[in-house]
């Protein structure tokens, strides 16, 4: 979210809706960015509160929920326009609070641990040194995907960004 905020010229300094909020522009369009400060499993509280304050927002068209996903390999991103929560408790809470599944979402792959470790511990752990390049590339692609979503909509963003990331050049 901080990279999206930087691209949008938005400072995530306002506190409202149990979240940090920033206002800026992406692709020439005004955007409101929300970084919930609730526990991840209660993100829906912040999202629902923000939507109440912005009745002009149509969630199926104007809202994009972004989250990490251990079911995608590190470096992959995937957009969807609707669907279930896929077992992700944060997304489940958002969908539950909104009472709908037609909410666009951007999943950022973090992969699974190489050694036995509870998923919760893995998700909260720092990236290994050798994962930084893939992580940073995925975050850069995610910012581009968010800008594309704002400018051209869900379908175009899905078609452009759901392919595997380009392979690094051979040495």
C-alpha positions in Angstrom: 0.0 0.0 0.0 2.9 2.4 0.7 4.2 1.9 -2.8 0.7 2.6 -4.3 0.4 5.7 -2.0 3.8 7.0 -3.3 2.7 6.5 -6.9 -0.6 8.3 -6.1 1.0 11.1 -4.2 -0.9 10.1 -1.2 0.3 10.3 2.4 -1.2 7.6 4.5 -1.4 9.9 7.5 -5.1 10.4 8.1 -6.6 8.1 10.8 -10.2 7.1 10.2 -12.2 3.8 9.9 -9.6 2.0 12.1 -7.1 2.5 9.3 -4.5 4.8 7.8 -6.1 6.7 4.9 -4.5 8.6 2.0 -6.0 10.5 -0.9 -4.3 10.9 -4.2 -4.6 10.3 -7.9 -3.8 7.3 -10.0 -4.1 7.3 -13.8 -5.6 10.8 -13.4 -8.4 9.4 -11.2 -9.0 10.4 -7.6 -8.3 7.4 -5.2 -8.8 6.8 -1.5 -6.3 4.3 -0.1 -7.0 2.4 3.1 -4.5 0.5 5.2 -6.5 -1.2 8.0 -4.9 -1.1 11.4 -7.2 -3.8 12.7 -6.0 -7.4 12.9 -5.9 -8.8 9.4 -8.8 -11.1 10.2 -10.9 -8.0 11.0 -10.1 -6.0 7.9 -13.7 -5.9 6.9 -14.5 -3.5 9.8 -12.3 -0.9 8.3 -13.4 -1.5 4.7 -17.1 -1.4 5.6 -16.7 1.8 7.6 -14.9 3.5 4.8 -17.5 2.5 2.3 -20.2 3.9 4.5 -18.4 7.2 4.4 -18.1 7.0 0.6 -21.6 5.9 -0.7 -20.5 6.8 -4.3 -18.2 3.8 -4.3 -19.6 0.8 -6.1 -17.6 -2.1 -4.6 -17.8 -4.4 -7.7 -16.3 -1.6 -9.8 -14.4 0.9 -7.6 -13.0 -1.2 -4.7 -9.8 -3.3 -4.9 -8.8 -5.4 -1.9 -5.1 -6.3 -1.9 -3.6 -9.0 0.3 -0.7 -11.5 0.6 -1.5 -15.1 -0.3 0.5 -18.2 0.7 -1.3 -20.2 -1.9 0.5 -18.3 -4.7 4.3 -18.7 -5.3 6.5 -15.8 -4.2 6.5 -13.2 -7.0 3.1 -14.1 -8.6 0.2 -11.7 -8.5 -3.3 -12.5 -9.5 -6.4 -10.3 -9.9 -10.0 -11.6 -9.8 -13.2 -9.7 -10.1 -15.2 -11.8 -7.7 -15.4 -15.2 -6.0 -15.0 -16.8 -2.6 -12.3 -16.1 0.0 -10.1 -19.1 -0.9 -9.5 -19.7 2.8 -8.0 -16.3 3.4 -9.5 -15.0 6.7 -8.9 -11.4 6.0 -10.7 -11.5 2.6 -13.4 -13.6 4.2 -14.0 -10.9 6.8 -14.2 -8.2 4.1 -16.7 -10.2 2.1 -18.7 -11.0 5.2 -18.9 -7.3 6.3 -19.9 -6.2 2.8 -22.3 -9.1 2.3 -21.1 -9.8 -1.2 -18.5 -11.7 -3.2 -18.3 -9.4 -6.3 -15.4 -7.5 -4.9 -12.2 -7.2 -7.0 -9.1 -8.5 -5.3 -5.4 -8.5 -5.9 -3.5 -11.4 -4.4 0.3 -11.1 -3.9 2.0 -14.5 -3.7 4.3 -15.1 -0.8 4.6 -18.9 -1.2 4.8 -21.5 1.5 7.5 -22.2 4.0 10.3 -24.6 2.9 10.4 -26.2 6.4 7.5 -27.2 8.6 6.2 -24.0 10.2 2.7 -22.7 11.0 1.4 -20.5 8.2 0.7 -17.7 10.7 4.4 -17.6 11.7 5.5 -17.8 8.1 3.3 -14.9 7.0 4.5 -12.7 9.9 8.2 -13.6 9.3 10.6 -11.4 7.4 11.5 -12.3 3.8 14.8 -14.2 3.4 17.6 -12.3 1.8 17.4 -14.4 -1.4 13.6 -13.5 -1.7 14.0 -9.7 -1.8 14.4 -9.5 -5.6 11.2 -11.6 -6.3 9.3 -9.7 -3.6 10.3 -6.3 -4.9 9.5 -7.2 -8.5 6.1 -8.5 -7.4 5.4 -5.3 -5.5 6.3 -3.2 -8.5 4.0 -5.3 -10.7 1.3 -5.0 -8.1 1.5 -1.1 -8.2 1.2 -1.3 -12.0 -1.8 -3.6 -11.7 -3.5 -1.2 -9.3 -3.0 1.7 -11.6 -4.3 -0.4 -14.6 -7.3 -1.4 -12.5 -8.1 2.2 -11.8 -7.6 3.3 -15.4 -8.9 0.4 -17.4 -10.9 -1.8 -15.0 -10.8 -5.3 -13.7 -10.9 -7.3 -17.0 -8.0 -5.4 -18.6 -5.9 -5.6 -15.4 -6.6 -9.3 -15.1 -5.6 -10.0 -18.7 -2.4 -7.9 -18.4 -1.1 -9.0 -15.0 -2.3 -12.6 -14.3 0.4 -14.2 -16.4 3.5 -15.4 -14.6 6.1 -12.6 -14.1 8.8 -12.4 -16.8 11.8 -14.6 -16.2 14.9 -12.8 -15.1 17.5 -12.5 -17.9 20.1 -15.3 -18.2 23.6 -14.4 -17.0 
